[in-house]
Amino acid sequence: MIDPLFQTTNYQLARKLLDVAALRQDAIATNVANAETPGFRRLDIAPDFAMQLRSRMESGDFAQSANSLVPHLAEDQAARSIRPDGNTVEIEHELLAMNRNAVEHQFLSDIVSSNLKQLKMAITGRSA
């Protein structure tokens, strides 16, 4: 009976982007941990995920197919090595990415929490 509430496009999109934010945090942690590893290549969310997400949103069937869309990590092809050992991690870039990711995660968490609070209020008649 309440399943349709959780099948809305906005809710499913926020949940999927929360998954992406969590995976990106793992990538950032790995990048920072390997900042001094010779030859290490920076990781990030695979760029094809954004293209798949956009195409599903444009086709209008995102809410039904959200579970089949799975983000994964890949080597960041845009990252260039400025060090002689071939490592492509720039710690300043990772710290900025970590802060941006934290803000995005908080925003998306607020959206999901708001949906759940509305459902609770509808069931109980109270907002607290």
PyMOL commands that set and color helices and strands:
alter all, ss='L'
color gray80, all
select helices_A, chain A and resi 3-7+9-33+47-59+62-68+91-124
alter helices_A, ss='H'
color red, helices_A
select strands_A, chain A and resi 43-45+73-75
alter strands_A, ss='S'
color yellow, strands_A
deselect
rebuild
show_as cartoon
